[in-house]
């Protein structure tokens, strides 16, 4: 039985895949690289996200990426959630489970989004700006004394699956995020999730 649920944010809770493609192509153009298609992004996307950008802009630094990204996000439209997922997160919380977020998003974006999505006071803990999520997830597991066999990490990329496997917790990969279904499947998550009904069954 799942008692502890750790969510990635962008691509899982926040519907921002198309927005991120726009931002990615702005960044690629700015640094002299070719633009990519949605299909290419979904096949090539990987995290930690610097691994993705290094494929196209080998010389880019973390600082350059952060400065450009924060400016681009500030110019983007207001974020929205995937339909129905805030309601499901509340249902999971009401079931008695502990619910967490580990995200690479920055506090100036994710904290207002949590409020906008009606999820204030729902999460037991939110860790943001986690470029490599292993340390953050490990911190949540240890500081909350979570049983690993009843804990699940939900993401949309290789990284969440790899971190979950390394730490000995269950993993669920959602197909509505940044990575293609075939790519997610190749990492062998415990659950490959196509819709909210499947996600609810995997957890509850």
Protein Blocks (a to p, Z undefined) as FASTA:
>chain_A
ZZbdcddfehplmccklmmmmmmmmmmmmnopacddfklmmmmgccdfklmmmmmmmmbc
fklmmmmmmmmmmmmccddddehklmmmmmmmmnopacddddfbdfklmmmmmmmnopgh
kbmbdcehilblmlmmmmmmmmnopafklcccddfbfklmmmmmmnopacdddfklmbcf
klmmmnopabdcfbfklmmmmmZZ
